[in-house]
Amino acid sequence: MGTVFSFTVRDSPTPPLRRALDDAEALLHHVDRVFSTYREDSAVSALVRGERVPDAWWPEVDEVLELCARAERESEGWFSARHSAALDPSGVVKGWAVERAARLLCDAGAAAVCVNGGGDVQLHGGPWRVGIAHPLEPGAVAAVVASAAGALAVATSGTAERGCHIVDPHTGRPPDGAPASLTVVYPGLTRADTVATAAYARGAGARAWLELLPDVAAFAVDADGTTWTTGRFDTGRDTDHGNGRETGRETGQK
């Protein structure tokens, strides 16, 4: 998927857990094989060309396309799986794949799991502390999300690492008034990722829309360095979602 994935598991390496790590890695390679927009033999490339998709792939393809449609409905069209009229479900696929990989490890008995996909993380158990990279100060942390138990995902959209790659789907241009980075916290990474992308695409309208979503929390750094939050995101540097006390992983910008 053109990025780095990592697994952090704080459990004894039992045989079932070792197998689950292998399965999780295989899952990510499989997802890339099916959904990559850069591979000529992927399902996405076949759909773009109007060609047949292998029957074995259709359940996953249908699931991802429905998730894309749901994200587009929820965001009132600000999330889109079509770019320049071509199908591109990448905005859903990475978070969905990371969430599935983390679930494999939990099902194998892991009590504390952190799966990091290109700076977006899915946590289970804990305690974990996730630093949010400061988009204007390389190497600095803008805020910290802490989680003691349960499931929590942290997804960040911005321009600091990859430049402008999220556009207003209505104009095809960079969104006006978008923050330097925008982070969304939610139990599952699939939705956290799509909400972060849709909010960023709204530009100056991101905050007002996020305030209508009481089940998510958000943290943003504007281009002038000022910050704002929505939901239950603490305004302090150390945002506590469960009194976690150990270091997790840093999240950057997609």
C-alpha positions as CSV (number, residue, x, y, z in Angstrom):
1,M,0.0,0.0,0.0
2,G,3.0,2.3,-0.5
3,T,3.7,2.8,3.2
4,V,5.1,1.1,6.3
5,F,3.2,-1.2,8.7
6,S,4.3,-2.3,12.1
7,F,2.9,-4.5,14.9
8,T,3.5,-4.1,18.6
9,V,2.2,-6.8,20.8
10,R,2.8,-6.9,24.6
11,D,2.2,-10.6,25.1
12,S,4.2,-13.8,25.4
13,P,5.0,-15.2,21.9
14,T,2.7,-18.2,22.0
15,P,2.4,-20.4,18.9
16,P,-1.1,-19.2,18.2
17,L,0.0,-15.6,18.4
18,R,3.0,-16.2,16.2
19,R,0.7,-17.8,13.6
20,A,-1.6,-14.8,14.0
21,L,1.2,-12.4,13.3
22,D,2.0,-14.3,10.1
23,D,-1.7,-14.3,9.2
24,A,-1.9,-10.5,9.8
25,E,1.1,-9.9,7.6
26,A,-0.3,-12.1,4.9
27,L,-3.7,-10.3,5.2
28,L,-2.0,-6.9,4.4
29,H,-0.2,-8.3,1.4
30,H,-3.5,-9.8,0.2
31,V,-5.4,-6.5,0.6
32,D,-2.7,-4.8,-1.4
33,R,-3.0,-7.5,-4.1
34,V,-6.8,-7.0,-4.3
35,F,-7.2,-3.2,-3.9
36,S,-4.0,-1.5,-5.1
37,T,-4.5,1.1,-7.7
38,Y,-0.9,0.6,-8.9
39,R,-1.2,-3.0,-9.8
40,E,-2.6,-4.0,-13.1
41,D,-3.8,-7.3,-11.8
42,S,-5.8,-5.9,-8.8
43,A,-9.5,-6.0,-8.5
44,V,-9.7,-2.2,-8.5
45,S,-7.7,-2.0,-11.8
46,A,-10.0,-4.7,-13.3
47,L,-13.1,-2.7,-12.3
48,V,-11.7,0.5,-13.8
49,R,-11.1,-1.3,-17.1
50,G,-14.5,-3.0,-16.9
51,E,-13.1,-6.4,-16.7
52,R,-14.1,-9.5,-14.6
53,V,-13.0,-9.7,-11.0
54,P,-12.2,-13.2,-9.6
55,D,-15.2,-14.6,-7.7
56,A,-13.2,-15.2,-4.5
57,W,-12.5,-11.5,-4.2
58,W,-16.0,-10.2,-4.5
59,P,-17.1,-10.5,-0.8
60,E,-14.2,-8.2,0.2
61,V,-14.7,-5.9,-2.8
62,D,-18.4,-5.6,-2.0
63,E,-17.6,-4.9,1.7
64,V,-15.1,-2.1,0.8
65,L,-17.4,-0.5,-1.8
66,E,-20.2,-0.5,0.8
67,L,-17.9,1.2,3.3
68,C,-17.0,3.8,0.7
69,A,-20.7,4.4,0.0
70,R,-21.4,4.7,3.7
71,A,-18.6,7.2,4.2
72,E,-19.8,9.3,1.3
73,R,-23.3,9.4,2.7
74,E,-22.2,10.3,6.2
75,S,-19.9,13.0,4.9
76,E,-22.5,14.4,2.5
77,G,-20.2,13.8,-0.4
78,W,-16.9,15.1,1.1
79,F,-15.5,11.6,1.1
80,S,-15.3,10.1,-2.3
81,A,-13.9,6.8,-3.7
82,R,-13.7,8.2,-7.2
83,H,-11.0,10.5,-8.3
84,S,-11.1,12.0,-11.9
85,A,-13.9,9.5,-12.5
86,A,-11.8,6.5,-11.6
87,L,-12.5,4.2,-8.7
88,D,-10.0,4.6,-5.9
89,P,-11.1,3.1,-2.5
90,S,-7.7,3.8,-0.9
91,G,-9.3,6.2,1.6
92,V,-11.1,3.2,3.2
93,V,-8.8,0.3,2.5
94,K,-5.8,1.1,4.7
95,G,-7.8,1.7,7.9
96,W,-10.0,-1.3,7.2
97,A,-7.0,-3.5,6.7
98,V,-5.3,-2.4,9.8
99,E,-8.4,-2.9,11.9
100,R,-8.8,-6.4,10.5
101,A,-5.1,-7.2,11.2
102,A,-5.4,-6.0,14.8
103,R,-8.5,-8.2,15.3
104,L,-6.6,-11.3,14.1
105,L,-4.1,-10.7,16.9
106,C,-6.8,-10.1,19.5
107,D,-8.6,-13.3,18.4
108,A,-5.4,-15.2,19.0
109,G,-5.2,-14.1,22.6
110,A,-3.2,-10.9,22.5
111,A,-4.3,-8.5,25.3
112,A,-2.3,-5.4,24.2
113,V,-2.0,-4.7,20.5
114,C,-0.9,-1.7,18.4
115,V,-1.0,-1.9,14.6
116,N,0.4,1.1,12.9
117,G,-0.3,1.7,9.2
118,G,1.6,4.6,7.8
119,G,1.0,6.7,11.0
120,D,-2.6,5.7,11.7
121,V,-3.0,3.3,14.5
122,Q,-5.4,0.8,15.9
123,L,-5.1,0.0,19.6
124,H,-6.5,-2.8,21.7
125,G,-5.9,-3.2,25.4
126,G,-3.2,-1.1,26.9
127,P,-2.0,1.1,28.4
128,W,-0.9,3.0,25.2
129,R,0.2,6.6,24.5
130,V,0.1,7.8,21.0
131,G,1.9,11.0,20.0
132,I,0.5,13.2,17.3
133,A,3.3,14.6,15.2
134,H,3.4,18.4,15.0
135,P,2.9,19.4,11.3
136,L,4.8,22.7,11.7
137,E,7.6,21.5,14.0
138,P,9.4,18.5,12.7
139,G,10.2,16.0,15.4
140,A,7.8,17.6,17.9
141,V,4.6,16.2,19.3
142,A,1.5,18.4,19.2
143,A,-0.6,16.2,21.6
144,V,-0.8,12.8,23.1
145,V,-3.7,10.4,23.1
146,A,-3.7,7.9,26.0
147,S,-5.7,4.6,26.2
148,A,-5.8,2.2,29.1
149,A,-8.1,-0.5,27.6
150,G,-10.5,-1.4,25.0
151,A,-10.3,-0.5,21.3
152,L,-9.2,3.0,20.1
153,A,-8.0,4.3,16.8
154,V,-6.1,7.4,15.9
155,A,-6.1,8.7,12.3
156,T,-4.4,11.9,11.0
157,S,-4.8,13.8,7.7
158,G,-2.5,16.6,6.6
159,T,0.2,17.8,4.3
160,A,3.4,17.7,6.4
161,E,4.7,14.4,5.1
162,R,3.2,13.9,1.6
163,G,2.3,17.4,0.6
164,C,-1.2,18.1,-0.7
165,H,-2.8,14.8,-1.6
166,I,-6.4,15.3,-0.3
167,V,-8.6,17.4,-2.5
168,D,-12.0,18.9,-2.4
169,P,-14.0,16.2,-4.3
170,H,-16.3,18.9,-5.7
171,T,-13.5,21.0,-7.3
172,G,-10.5,18.6,-7.5
173,R,-8.4,21.3,-5.9
174,P,-6.8,21.6,-2.5
175,P,-9.4,22.5,0.2
176,D,-9.6,26.1,1.1
177,G,-8.8,26.8,4.8
178,A,-7.8,23.3,5.6
179,P,-5.7,22.8,8.8
180,A,-2.1,21.8,8.7
181,S,-3.2,18.5,10.3
182,L,-6.4,17.0,11.6
183,T,-6.6,14.0,13.9
184,V,-9.7,11.9,14.6
185,V,-10.1,9.5,17.6
186,Y,-12.7,6.7,17.4
187,P,-12.8,3.0,18.5
188,G,-12.3,1.7,14.9
189,L,-9.7,2.9,12.4
190,T,-11.9,2.3,9.3
191,R,-14.3,5.1,10.4
192,A,-11.6,7.3,12.1
193,D,-9.7,7.3,8.8
194,T,-12.6,8.2,6.6
195,V,-13.9,10.9,9.0
196,A,-10.4,12.5,9.1
197,T,-10.2,12.5,5.3
198,A,-13.7,13.9,4.8
199,A,-13.2,16.6,7.5
200,Y,-9.9,17.7,6.0
201,A,-11.4,17.8,2.5
202,R,-14.0,20.2,3.9
203,G,-11.3,22.8,4.6
204,A,-12.6,25.6,6.7
205,G,-15.8,23.8,7.3
206,A,-14.1,20.8,9.1
207,R,-14.7,22.0,12.6
208,A,-18.4,22.7,12.2
209,W,-19.0,19.3,10.7
210,L,-17.0,17.4,13.3
211,E,-18.9,19.1,16.1
212,L,-22.0,17.4,14.7
213,L,-20.4,14.0,15.3
214,P,-20.6,13.5,19.1
215,D,-19.1,9.9,18.9
216,V,-15.8,11.1,17.6
217,A,-13.1,13.4,19.0
218,A,-10.8,15.6,16.9
219,F,-7.7,17.6,17.3
220,A,-6.4,20.0,14.7
221,V,-3.4,22.3,14.1
222,D,-4.1,25.2,11.9
223,A,-1.6,26.7,9.4
224,D,-0.8,29.5,11.9
225,G,0.0,27.0,14.7
226,T,-3.2,27.5,16.7
227,T,-5.1,24.4,17.7
228,W,-8.7,23.4,18.2
229,T,-10.6,20.3,19.4
230,T,-14.0,18.7,19.2
231,G,-15.8,16.0,21.1
232,R,-14.1,14.7,24.2
233,F,-10.6,15.5,23.0
234,D,-8.8,17.2,26.0
235,T,-7.4,20.6,25.2
236,G,-4.1,19.8,27.0
237,R,-1.0,18.3,25.6
238,D,-1.7,14.9,27.1
239,T,-5.1,13.8,26.0
240,D,-6.3,11.0,28.3
241,H,-8.7,8.4,27.0
242,G,-8.1,6.0,29.9
243,N,-5.1,7.0,32.0
244,G,-2.6,5.1,29.9
245,R,1.0,5.5,31.2
246,E,3.2,3.8,28.7
247,T,4.6,4.9,25.4
248,G,2.8,3.8,22.2
249,R,3.7,5.0,18.7
250,E,3.6,8.3,16.9
251,T,1.0,9.1,14.3
252,G,1.9,11.3,11.3
253,Q,-0.1,12.6,8.4
254,K,-1.6,10.6,5.6
